[in-house]
């Protein structure tokens, strides 16, 4: 918390993430949705150097039997992860993104709308005190409720006693 200079009291964060203890195995939540636009696609492939003709050239994508402007799996993952972070589930409690497996199941095209179902599959204390390791299965779906990708991030998350332990050491 931060002290307010005007009133001299602690001012709480408006949004605060969950501790690892609050992330119970089996708990599930859904993110909001986001449409991936043509502009998003062009900006991403330009900024990241995805110079593959499949993403740049609609004719090449059509010849490969794709029915629209194909979105790289990396862009789909990045937008999905952004949607997860926008839930504030990790706001102020996330410490590290430690590991991930990514499985692309179906193509995503410019104009598709995605959301993410997040299910906690593992939650345990870490080898160091005041923190835990949480793994989720994040299922990315399109506007037709089709699964387009899954990823399984493992994160280091603060514990309930994080603030107390850090007050004692400072």
Secondary structure by P-SEA (a helix, b strand, c coil): ccccccccccccccbbbbccccccccbbbbbbbbbbcaaaaaaaaaaacccccccccaaaaaaaccccccccaaaaaaaaaaaaaaaccccccccccccbbbbbcccccccbbbbbbbbbcbbbbcccccbbbbbbbbbbbcccccccbbbbbbbbbbccaaaaaaaaac
